[in-house]
């Protein structure tokens, strides 16, 4: 729990630093924009990790290797790892971090439109 809080706070610090670098002011609308970009990027990375680690691209990768590999390198290709074996780290914390940033953006949007 403490680790997640540290990741969340560091993500918010990154959002504020990017907001200051781009807009040079601390206002609500630039915070909403930056938290959308950062939260959306983190969520996208987490979802792509989920798709790849779930084995979605394994069949495509294996068949592409079989078709485009020369015959003298068939043994080397059979020993190569699949993408789902390479991406074996947990994806849920990455998705949770991105969604929590997007949730903060939604709260800021609610405050802005109230």
C-alpha positions as CSV (number, residue, x, y, z in Angstrom):
1,X,0.0,0.0,0.0
2,X,2.8,2.4,0.9
3,X,4.6,1.6,-2.4
4,X,1.4,2.4,-4.4
5,X,1.0,5.7,-2.6
6,X,4.6,6.6,-3.4
7,X,4.0,5.7,-7.1
8,X,0.8,7.8,-7.2
9,X,2.4,10.8,-5.5
10,X,5.4,10.6,-7.9
11,X,3.0,10.5,-10.8
12,X,1.3,13.6,-9.5
13,X,4.7,15.4,-9.1
14,X,5.5,14.5,-12.7
15,X,2.2,15.9,-13.8
16,X,2.9,19.2,-12.0
17,X,6.4,19.4,-13.3
18,X,5.2,18.8,-16.9
19,X,2.4,21.3,-16.3
20,X,4.9,23.9,-15.2
21,X,7.3,23.1,-18.1
22,X,4.6,23.5,-20.7
23,X,2.3,26.3,-19.3
24,X,4.5,27.9,-16.7
25,X,1.5,28.4,-14.4
26,X,-0.4,26.3,-11.9
27,X,-4.0,26.3,-12.9
28,X,-6.8,23.7,-13.0
29,X,-7.2,23.4,-16.8
30,X,-3.5,22.7,-17.5
31,X,-3.6,20.1,-14.6
32,X,-6.6,18.4,-16.2
33,X,-4.8,18.3,-19.6
34,X,-1.5,17.0,-18.2
35,X,-3.2,14.4,-16.0
36,X,-5.1,13.2,-19.0
37,X,-1.9,12.8,-21.1
38,X,0.1,11.1,-18.3
39,X,-2.7,9.0,-17.0
40,X,-3.8,7.9,-20.5
41,X,-0.2,7.1,-21.4
42,X,0.3,5.0,-18.3
43,X,-3.0,3.2,-18.8
44,X,-2.2,2.5,-22.4
45,X,1.2,1.0,-21.5
46,X,-0.5,-1.1,-18.8
47,X,-3.1,-2.4,-21.2
48,X,-0.6,-3.2,-23.9
49,X,1.4,-5.1,-21.3
50,X,-1.7,-7.0,-20.4
51,X,-2.5,-7.9,-24.0
52,X,1.1,-9.0,-24.8
53,X,1.5,-11.0,-21.6
54,X,-1.8,-12.7,-22.2
55,X,-0.4,-14.4,-25.2
56,X,-2.4,-12.5,-27.9
57,X,0.7,-12.0,-30.2
58,X,2.3,-15.4,-29.6
59,X,0.6,-17.2,-32.5
60,X,1.4,-14.3,-34.9
61,X,5.0,-14.1,-33.7
62,X,5.6,-17.8,-34.0
63,X,4.0,-18.1,-37.4
64,X,6.0,-15.1,-38.7
65,X,9.2,-16.6,-37.5
66,X,8.4,-19.9,-39.2
67,X,7.6,-18.2,-42.5
68,X,10.4,-15.6,-42.7
69,X,13.3,-17.6,-41.2
70,X,15.9,-19.2,-43.5
71,X,16.1,-23.0,-43.2
72,X,19.6,-23.0,-41.7
73,X,18.4,-20.9,-38.7
74,X,15.3,-23.0,-37.8
75,X,17.0,-24.2,-34.6
76,X,17.8,-20.7,-33.4
77,X,14.2,-19.6,-34.0
78,X,12.7,-22.5,-32.1
79,X,14.8,-21.4,-29.0
80,X,13.6,-17.8,-29.1
81,X,11.1,-16.8,-26.4
82,X,7.6,-15.7,-27.2
83,X,6.4,-12.2,-26.3
84,X,4.2,-13.5,-23.4
85,X,7.3,-15.0,-21.8
86,X,9.3,-11.8,-22.2
87,X,6.6,-9.6,-20.6
88,X,6.1,-11.5,-17.3
89,X,6.0,-8.6,-14.9
90,X,2.6,-7.6,-13.3
91,X,0.4,-5.3,-15.3
92,X,-2.3,-4.5,-12.7
93,X,-0.3,-1.9,-10.7
94,X,0.5,0.0,-13.9
95,X,-3.1,0.0,-15.0
96,X,-4.2,1.0,-11.4
97,X,-1.7,3.9,-11.4
98,X,-2.9,5.2,-14.8
99,X,-6.6,4.9,-13.8
100,X,-6.0,6.7,-10.5
101,X,-4.4,9.6,-12.4
102,X,-7.4,9.6,-14.7
103,X,-9.7,9.5,-11.7
104,X,-7.9,12.6,-10.3
105,X,-8.5,14.2,-13.7
106,X,-12.2,13.4,-13.4
107,X,-12.4,15.0,-10.0
108,X,-10.7,18.1,-11.3
109,X,-13.1,18.2,-14.2
110,X,-16.0,18.0,-11.8
111,X,-14.6,20.9,-9.8
112,X,-14.0,22.9,-12.9
113,X,-17.6,22.5,-14.2
114,X,-19.2,23.0,-10.8
